[in-house]
Amino acid sequence: MDKIKMTTPLVEMDGDEMTRILWKMIKDQLLLPFIDLKTEYYDLGLEYRNETDDQVTVDSAKATQKYGVAVKCATITPNAARMTEYNLKEMWKSPNGTIRAILDGTVFRTPIIVKGIEPCVKNWEKPITLARHAYGDVYKNAEIKIPGAGKAELVFTAEDGTEVRELIHNFKGAGIIQGMHNTCESISSFARACFNFAIDTKQDLWFATKDTISKKYDHTFKDIFQEIYDTEYKEKFDELGIEYFYTLIDDAVARVMKAKGGFIWACKNYDGDVMSDMVSSAFGSLAMMTSVLVSPSGVYEYEAAHGTVQRHYYKHLKGEETSTNSVATIFAWTGALRKRGELDNIPELMTFADKLEAATLGTIEAGKMTKDLALITSLKDVTVLNSEDFIKEIRKQLEQNFS
């Protein structure tokens, strides 16, 4: 078959460790033989981020704004140990956090459903999509270690110099304090992204915070969501027969466990971080979850929801065999290619994305999978494949799908 032509590049953000190894395998085995792939490449590996003082991360986000669609490999967010290991100039921020702040997007994460991998929660019949606000809260916090007795206050100084003060705590000894913020503009963008995604996918939307305790911070989220829904979206929701409702985060957790799935659960930044891991793990594996960042301006960035698989990378460096699950990374590519095809009116590209996803799931359903899935599958007599052989088996299935 002739290679599928592209008209507009994808922004390609390469990453770190074992996922970087998988990234190249996926391109070489599953993409380049079929697509005349056009990408604007950015190396977000930690070494190059350090070399460019993290400017490459900013540049990749700006390129995403320009071209509209990006695909991102998993990247390292350095800690103290990584500072030493990579001889870093400083402890660079999370690339995801930097990109999210520039794009002002909402992250939607959905489990990838495949026969033979049943959810731990037996009544879950359909995927649960987590919509995570991607700005502010603890990810943009300010923290102080309190050395001893004293008074801690929250202070806002207006442009005219007037101050508003709120007592945090009178310390009698050492302690800690943390300051968080958000903006009404970002919360509004988050709300609209969630409502639009619900309409596009024709699913109910839940939103949950803790407004009974956080009567100003969380309550502001609740109020903004409700106002935007009532004035801009209620009529369309009614037409489609879908529902929006607000509930407390603890009530949402209880409801989710008894639900059948097939809805969107919107959460603040930290709640979404934690709950998406819970949902993905309960559905099977973090390596079986799609993740897309959607900005208010209609920009899309697709990535795997998991990390760089450090332990497997160290084995790989020693020449030892690994069995690393590449499904989420493959689906990051298919999501980006499908969206590129949709925006550029290239149906062949969209069809290719569909067939590659079908080949990936078909390989697993045929009993050929990586070790992590073999440990939890209900299928019998499965074949455990190493990282490269799993991708090669998908390639065989993909060729059959095109024959």
C-alpha positions as CSV (number, residue, x, y, z in Angstrom):
1,M,0.0,0.0,0.0
2,D,1.1,3.6,-0.6
3,K,2.1,5.5,2.5
4,I,-0.6,7.8,3.9
5,K,0.2,11.5,3.3
6,M,0.0,14.2,5.9
7,T,-0.4,17.9,5.2
8,T,0.2,19.4,8.7
9,P,2.9,18.2,11.1
10,L,2.2,16.8,14.5
11,V,4.3,18.2,17.4
12,E,6.3,15.2,18.6
13,M,7.7,15.4,22.2
14,D,10.2,12.6,22.8
15,G,10.8,11.5,26.4
16,D,12.8,9.5,28.9
17,E,14.0,6.0,29.9
18,M,12.0,2.9,28.8
19,T,9.2,4.9,27.2
20,R,11.8,6.6,25.0
21,I,12.9,3.1,23.8
22,L,9.3,2.1,23.1
23,W,8.7,5.4,21.3
24,K,11.3,4.5,18.7
25,M,10.1,0.9,18.3
26,I,6.5,2.2,17.8
27,K,7.6,4.7,15.1
28,D,9.9,2.2,13.3
29,Q,7.5,-0.8,13.4
30,L,4.0,0.6,13.4
31,L,4.0,4.1,11.9
32,L,6.8,4.8,9.4
33,P,6.0,1.7,7.2
34,F,2.5,3.0,6.7
35,I,2.5,6.8,7.0
36,D,4.6,9.5,5.4
37,L,5.0,10.9,9.0
38,K,5.4,14.6,9.4
39,T,6.3,15.9,12.8
40,E,8.0,18.9,14.4
41,Y,10.3,17.1,16.8
42,Y,11.2,18.3,20.4
43,D,13.5,16.3,22.6
44,L,12.0,16.5,26.1
45,G,14.5,14.0,27.5
46,L,16.0,15.2,30.8
47,E,19.5,15.7,29.4
48,Y,18.3,18.1,26.7
49,R,15.9,19.9,29.0
50,N,18.9,20.5,31.3
51,E,21.0,21.6,28.4
52,T,18.4,24.2,27.2
53,D,17.5,25.3,30.7
54,D,14.1,23.7,30.0
55,Q,13.4,26.1,27.1
56,V,12.7,23.1,24.9
57,T,9.6,22.3,27.0
58,V,8.3,25.9,26.5
59,D,9.1,25.7,22.8
60,S,7.2,22.4,22.4
61,A,4.1,23.9,24.1
62,K,4.2,27.0,21.8
63,A,4.5,24.7,18.8
64,T,1.5,22.8,20.0
65,Q,-0.5,26.1,20.0
66,K,0.7,26.7,16.4
67,Y,-0.1,23.3,14.9
68,G,-3.0,22.2,17.1
69,V,-2.1,18.6,17.8
70,A,0.8,17.1,19.8
71,V,1.9,13.6,20.9
72,K,4.1,13.3,24.0
73,C,6.2,10.5,25.4
74,A,6.5,10.1,29.2
75,T,9.1,12.3,30.9
76,I,11.0,12.4,34.2
77,T,10.1,15.0,36.8
78,P,13.4,15.2,38.7
79,N,13.8,14.8,42.4
80,A,17.0,15.0,44.5
81,A,18.2,11.6,43.3
82,R,17.7,12.6,39.7
83,M,19.7,15.8,40.3
84,T,22.7,13.7,41.1
85,E,22.1,11.0,38.5
86,Y,21.7,13.4,35.6
87,N,24.0,16.2,37.0
88,L,21.3,18.7,36.6
89,K,21.7,22.5,36.9
90,E,18.5,22.7,38.9
91,M,15.5,20.5,39.8
92,W,13.5,21.3,36.6
93,K,9.7,21.4,36.9
94,S,7.3,18.8,35.5
95,P,7.2,19.1,31.7
96,N,3.5,18.2,31.9
97,G,2.9,21.0,34.4
98,T,4.7,23.5,32.2
99,I,2.8,22.4,29.1
100,R,-0.5,22.4,30.9
101,A,0.1,25.9,32.2
102,I,0.9,27.3,28.8
103,L,-2.0,25.5,27.0
104,D,-4.5,26.1,30.0
105,G,-6.0,22.7,29.3
106,T,-8.0,20.0,30.9
107,V,-6.7,16.4,31.0
108,F,-9.2,13.7,30.0
109,R,-8.1,10.2,30.9
110,T,-10.1,7.1,29.9
111,P,-9.3,3.4,30.5
112,I,-8.7,1.2,27.4
113,I,-11.1,-1.7,27.6
114,V,-10.0,-5.1,26.2
115,K,-11.5,-8.6,26.5
116,G,-9.7,-10.7,29.1
117,I,-8.8,-7.7,31.4
118,E,-11.8,-7.3,33.7
119,P,-12.1,-4.4,36.2
120,C,-11.6,-5.0,39.9
121,V,-14.9,-3.3,40.5
122,K,-17.2,-6.0,39.0
123,N,-20.1,-3.7,38.2
124,W,-18.0,-1.3,36.0
125,E,-19.3,-2.1,32.5
126,K,-18.1,1.0,30.6
127,P,-15.1,3.2,30.9
128,I,-15.0,6.1,33.4
129,T,-13.3,9.2,32.0
130,L,-11.5,11.4,34.5
131,A,-11.5,15.1,33.6
132,R,-8.6,16.7,35.6
133,H,-8.2,20.4,35.9
134,A,-4.6,21.1,34.8
135,Y,-3.8,24.3,36.5
136,G,-3.0,25.6,40.0
137,D,-3.7,24.0,43.4
138,V,-0.7,22.2,45.0
139,Y,1.1,22.1,41.6
140,K,1.6,25.9,41.7
141,N,1.9,26.2,45.5
142,A,4.1,28.2,47.8
143,E,5.4,26.5,51.0
144,I,7.2,27.6,54.1
145,K,8.7,25.6,56.9
146,I,7.9,27.3,60.2
147,P,11.0,27.2,62.5
148,G,9.1,28.0,65.7
149,A,6.4,30.0,67.5
150,G,4.7,32.8,65.6
151,K,1.7,33.9,63.6
152,A,1.1,32.8,60.0
153,E,-1.3,34.9,57.8
154,L,-2.7,34.8,54.3
155,V,-2.2,38.3,52.8
156,F,-3.6,39.8,49.6
157,T,-2.3,43.2,48.5
158,A,-4.4,44.9,45.9
159,E,-3.0,47.2,43.2
160,D,-4.0,50.2,45.1
161,G,-2.1,49.0,48.2
162,T,-5.0,47.9,50.3
163,E,-4.6,44.6,52.1
164,V,-6.8,41.7,53.1
165,R,-5.6,39.4,55.8
166,E,-6.7,36.0,57.1
167,L,-5.2,34.3,60.1
168,I,-3.9,30.8,59.2
169,H,-2.6,29.7,62.5
170,N,-0.8,30.9,65.7
171,F,2.1,28.5,66.0
172,K,3.4,27.5,69.4
173,G,6.2,25.5,67.8
174,A,7.6,24.4,64.5
175,G,5.3,23.5,61.6
176,I,4.6,24.0,57.9
177,I,2.3,26.2,55.8
178,Q,1.2,26.0,52.2
179,G,-0.5,28.5,49.9
180,M,-2.5,27.6,46.8
181,H,-4.2,29.6,44.2
182,N,-6.4,29.3,41.1
183,T,-7.9,31.8,38.7
184,C,-11.6,32.2,37.7
185,E,-10.5,32.3,34.1
186,S,-8.8,28.9,34.3
187,I,-11.7,27.4,36.3
188,S,-14.1,28.7,33.6
189,S,-12.0,27.1,30.9
190,F,-12.0,23.9,32.8
191,A,-15.8,23.9,33.1
192,R,-16.3,24.6,29.4
193,A,-13.9,21.9,28.4
194,C,-15.8,19.4,30.5
195,F,-19.2,20.5,29.2
196,N,-18.0,20.4,25.6
197,F,-16.4,16.9,26.1
198,A,-19.6,15.6,27.6
199,I,-21.6,16.9,24.6
200,D,-19.1,15.5,22.1
201,T,-19.1,12.1,23.7
202,K,-22.8,12.2,24.8
203,Q,-22.0,11.2,28.4
204,D,-23.2,12.4,31.8
205,L,-20.8,14.7,33.6
206,W,-20.2,14.6,37.4
207,F,-18.2,17.3,39.2
208,A,-17.0,16.9,42.7
209,T,-15.1,19.1,45.3
210,K,-15.3,19.6,49.0
211,D,-17.2,22.9,49.2
212,T,-18.6,22.1,52.7
213,I,-15.1,22.5,54.1
214,S,-13.5,24.8,51.6
215,K,-16.3,27.4,51.6
216,K,-14.5,29.9,49.4
217,Y,-11.9,28.0,47.4
218,D,-13.8,24.9,46.4
219,H,-17.1,26.7,46.5
220,T,-15.9,29.0,43.8
221,F,-15.3,26.0,41.5
222,K,-18.8,24.8,42.2
223,D,-20.4,28.2,41.6
224,I,-18.5,28.8,38.3
225,F,-19.5,25.4,37.0
226,Q,-23.1,25.9,37.8
227,E,-23.4,29.4,36.3
228,I,-21.7,28.3,33.0
229,Y,-23.9,25.2,32.9
230,D,-27.1,27.1,33.5
231,T,-26.4,29.9,31.0
232,E,-24.5,28.1,28.2
233,Y,-25.0,24.3,28.3
234,K,-28.2,23.2,30.0
235,E,-30.4,23.4,26.9
236,K,-27.9,21.3,24.9
237,F,-27.6,18.7,27.7
238,D,-31.4,18.5,27.9
239,E,-31.6,18.0,24.1
240,L,-29.1,15.1,24.2
241,G,-30.7,13.5,27.3
242,I,-27.4,13.8,29.3
243,E,-27.0,15.0,32.9
244,Y,-24.7,17.4,34.8
245,F,-24.7,17.2,38.6
246,Y,-22.4,18.4,41.4
247,T,-21.6,16.3,44.5
248,L,-19.1,16.2,47.3
249,I,-15.8,14.4,46.4
250,D,-16.4,11.7,49.1
251,D,-20.0,11.1,47.9
252,A,-18.6,10.9,44.3
253,V,-16.1,8.2,45.4
254,A,-18.9,6.2,47.0
255,R,-21.1,6.6,43.9
256,V,-18.4,5.6,41.5
257,M,-17.8,2.3,43.2
258,K,-21.5,1.4,42.7
259,A,-21.9,2.9,39.2
260,K,-21.7,1.0,35.9
261,G,-19.5,3.6,34.2
262,G,-19.9,5.4,30.9
263,F,-19.7,8.9,32.4
264,I,-17.1,11.8,32.9
265,W,-15.9,12.5,36.4
266,A,-14.5,16.1,36.7
267,C,-12.0,16.8,39.5
268,K,-9.7,19.5,40.7
269,N,-6.0,19.1,39.8
270,Y,-4.9,17.0,42.8
271,D,-8.1,15.0,43.1
272,G,-7.9,14.2,39.4
273,D,-4.3,13.1,39.7
274,V,-5.1,10.6,42.4
275,M,-8.5,9.4,41.2
276,S,-7.3,8.8,37.6
277,D,-4.6,6.4,39.0
278,M,-7.3,4.7,41.1
279,V,-9.7,4.3,38.2
280,S,-7.0,3.1,35.8
281,S,-5.6,0.6,38.2
282,A,-9.0,-0.7,39.0
283,F,-9.7,-1.1,35.3
284,G,-6.5,-3.1,34.9
285,S,-3.3,-1.0,34.4
286,L,-1.9,2.5,34.2
287,A,-0.4,1.3,30.9
288,M,-4.0,0.8,29.6
289,M,-5.3,4.4,29.8
290,T,-5.5,7.2,27.2
291,S,-4.7,10.8,28.2
292,V,-5.5,13.9,26.2
293,L,-5.0,17.5,27.2
294,V,-7.6,19.8,25.6
295,S,-7.2,23.5,25.6
296,P,-10.1,26.1,25.4
297,S,-8.7,27.2,22.0
298,G,-9.1,23.6,20.6
299,V,-5.5,22.4,20.9
300,Y,-4.9,18.7,21.7
301,E,-1.9,17.0,23.3
302,Y,-2.0,13.2,23.6
303,E,0.2,11.2,26.0
304,A,0.4,8.0,28.0
305,A,-0.9,8.4,31.5
306,H,2.0,6.5,33.1
307,G,5.6,7.3,33.9
308,T,8.9,6.4,32.2
309,V,9.1,2.8,33.6
310,Q,12.5,3.4,35.2
311,R,13.0,-0.1,36.6
312,H,12.6,-1.7,33.1
313,Y,15.0,0.9,31.7
314,Y,17.8,0.0,34.1
315,K,17.2,-3.7,33.1
316,H,17.4,-2.7,29.4
317,L,20.7,-0.9,30.0
318,K,22.1,-4.1,31.5
319,G,21.1,-6.0,28.4
320,E,18.3,-7.8,30.2
321,E,15.0,-8.6,28.5
322,T,12.0,-6.4,29.5
323,S,8.3,-7.0,29.0
324,T,7.0,-3.4,29.0
325,N,3.4,-2.5,28.1
326,S,3.4,0.0,25.2
327,V,-0.4,0.1,24.7
328,A,-1.0,3.6,26.2
329,T,1.9,5.0,24.2
330,I,0.5,3.5,21.0
331,F,-2.9,5.0,21.8
332,A,-1.3,8.4,22.3
333,W,0.0,8.2,18.7
334,T,-3.4,6.9,17.4
335,G,-5.3,9.7,19.2
336,A,-3.0,12.4,17.8
337,L,-3.1,10.9,14.3
338,R,-6.9,10.6,14.3
339,K,-7.3,14.2,15.5
340,R,-4.8,15.4,12.8
341,G,-6.7,13.4,10.2
342,E,-10.0,14.9,11.5
343,L,-8.7,18.5,11.4
344,D,-7.0,18.1,8.0
345,N,-9.8,16.1,6.4
346,I,-7.6,13.0,5.8
347,P,-9.9,10.0,6.4
348,E,-7.1,7.5,5.6
349,L,-5.2,8.8,8.6
350,M,-8.3,8.4,10.8
351,T,-8.9,4.8,9.4
352,F,-5.2,4.0,10.1
353,A,-5.6,5.1,13.7
354,D,-8.7,2.9,14.1
355,K,-6.9,-0.1,12.6
356,L,-3.8,0.2,14.7
357,E,-5.9,0.4,17.9
358,A,-7.9,-2.7,16.7
359,A,-4.6,-4.5,16.0
360,T,-3.3,-3.7,19.4
361,L,-6.4,-4.9,21.2
362,G,-6.7,-7.9,18.9
363,T,-3.2,-9.0,19.8
364,I,-4.0,-9.0,23.5
365,E,-7.4,-10.7,22.9
366,A,-5.5,-13.4,20.9
367,G,-3.5,-14.2,24.1
368,K,-0.3,-12.4,23.2
369,M,0.6,-9.8,25.7
370,T,3.2,-8.2,28.1
371,K,3.9,-9.6,31.5
372,D,1.8,-7.0,33.4
373,L,-1.3,-8.0,31.5
374,A,-0.6,-11.7,31.7
375,L,-0.6,-11.5,35.5
376,I,-4.2,-10.1,35.6
377,T,-5.9,-11.6,32.5
378,S,-8.8,-14.0,32.6
379,L,-7.6,-15.6,29.3
380,K,-6.1,-19.0,29.4
381,D,-2.8,-20.2,28.0
382,V,-1.5,-16.8,27.2
383,T,1.9,-16.0,25.6
384,V,4.1,-13.5,27.5
385,L,6.1,-11.4,25.0
386,N,9.0,-9.1,25.6
387,S,8.7,-5.4,24.8
388,E,9.9,-5.6,21.1
389,D,8.1,-8.8,20.3
390,F,4.8,-7.5,21.5
391,I,5.1,-4.5,19.1
392,K,6.1,-6.9,16.3
393,E,3.0,-9.0,16.9
394,I,0.9,-5.9,16.7
395,R,2.6,-5.1,13.4
396,K,1.6,-8.6,12.0
397,Q,-2.0,-8.0,13.1
398,L,-2.0,-4.5,11.6
399,E,-0.8,-5.9,8.2
400,Q,-3.6,-8.4,8.3
401,N,-6.1,-5.6,9.0
402,F,-4.9,-3.8,5.8
403,S,-4.9,-6.9,3.6
